[in-house]
């Protein structure tokens, strides 16, 4: 019997990483009530609003604090 190899989690880069950091930032900044509702209803109204705010933050020129590293992400100029 062969063992399945564990899948390696790909490290996000670029805009995907900005979106993830923005989502985590918005989630942490939200109230405890909103966090609980988003966890219990991931496709609900509050989750949609949180995703919208995260997308606006990720696409903006603002620096985003990254939860994983504690550093600020700066948007790369193209």
DASULBEL-V580310 format. One record per residue. N is the residue number from 1. RES is the residue in three letters. SS is DSSP state (2 for helix, 1 for strand, 0 for the rest). Layout:
n=[N N]
res=[RES RES]
ss=[SS SS]
This chain:
n=[1 2 3 4 5 6 7 8 9 10 11 12 13 14 15 16 17 18 19 20 21 22 23 24 25 26 27 28 29 30 31 32 33 34 35 36 37 38 39 40 41 42 43 44 45 46 47 48 49 50 51 52 53 54 55 56 57 58 59 60 61 62 63 64 65 66 67 68 69 70 71 72 73 74 75 76 77 78]
res=[UNK UNK UNK UNK UNK UNK UNK UNK UNK UNK UNK UNK UNK UNK UNK UNK UNK UNK UNK UNK UNK UNK UNK UNK UNK UNK UNK UNK UNK UNK UNK UNK UNK UNK UNK UNK UNK UNK UNK UNK UNK UNK UNK UNK UNK UNK UNK UNK UNK UNK UNK UNK UNK UNK UNK UNK UNK UNK UNK UNK UNK UNK UNK UNK UNK UNK UNK UNK UNK UNK UNK UNK UNK UNK UNK UNK UNK UNK]
ss=[0 0 0 0 0 0 0 0 0 0 0 0 0 2 2 2 2 2 2 2 2 2 2 2 2 2 2 2 2 0 0 2 2 2 2 2 2 2 2 2 0 0 0 0 2 2 2 2 2 2 2 2 2 2 2 2 2 2 2 0 0 0 0 1 1 0 0 0 0 0 0 1 1 0 0 0 0 0]
